[in-house]
Amino acid sequence: MAEAKTDLLDKQIIDLTKERNEYYSKFFINGLHSTLSSVESEFLSDSIDKYLVSSTGDIEFEVLEKVVLIGKYQAKSEMDSPLIEAAEWAISQTENQYVSYKLSTYISEQKKLLPRV
């Protein structure tokens, strides 16, 4: 992740950023069998279409974030599929049934594309 001026960031934001980087690193190691080399993040401000202001003055809005993860795959064989392995790992990390279903569907579709041995 690009160096940030930590004196300008809230401690909670710094902690969340560290936690997210640790998650991405685990995802690359366990899911993609790769080594994470960089994380780039960009908020897409044009994705904000509405916001809410509470009676206490808090502002709530949704914004899309584009995250680019770069790493090096540690292939064991030509038949390995890092995307399938990543999806299988992600299933083991979620309790959301919809996410599990979508990932399982993705795995099935990807396995059909693998060369037959």
DAQUIKA-V554967 format. One line per field, one symbol per residue. ss: DSSP state (@ for helix, = for strand, . for the rest). phi: phi as a letter, one per 40 degrees, with the letter a starting at -180 (. if undefined). Layout:
ss: ???
phi: ???
This chain:
ss: .....@@@..@@@@@@@@@@@@@@@@@@@@@..===========@@@...===.....===..==========........@@@@@@@@@@@@...@@@@@@@@@@@@@@@@@....
phi: .ccbccccbcdcccccccccccccccdcccccfbbcbabbbaccccccbaabbcccgcbbabacbcbbbbabcbccacccbcccccccccdcbbbccccdccccccddccccccccc
